[in-house]
Amino acid sequence: MKLVVQVRLLPTPVQAAALEATLRACNEAATWVSQVAFERGEFKNFALRKLTYEQVKSRWNLGAQAAQHTIKKTCDAYATLKANLRAAVWVVLAQHATAAPRKSPLPSVPLVLSPTTTGCSRGRSPGGRCRSGPSAGG
């Protein structure tokens, strides 16, 4: 039997600042990992981890678990985007516009994470936490 418990964190101001700094570092690292994945055309977790893990740990001063989760989060974002595009789940850019199938299942620019979110979704969604393009973050 599985038991699900909902917990609410009530951090002190110092703890909240540390959590926010860690979240920003993870999302900055995920954006960098996304750029590496996009440039190299490598979107699989293990291969991308070989390319980025050490730099993510040292450059953003993240622990092993946070670094690996950051890389996996980026891979999952690309996998979700690719699956949605293949399944013809299109983003409607105008109210009555219809989307035509794309030749490439991935965007022409890397995904960018907003610095203060915990998840990643394709831009133009409600709360659009992750967007394509160099100027979309933040």
Secondary structure, DSSP 8 states (H G I E B T S, - for coil): ------------HHHHHHHHHHHHHHHHHHHHHHHHHHHHT---HHHHHHHHHHHHHHHTT--HHHHHHHHHHHHHHHHHHHHHHHTT----SSTT------SSSS-SS-EEE-TT-SS---TTSTT--EEESTT---
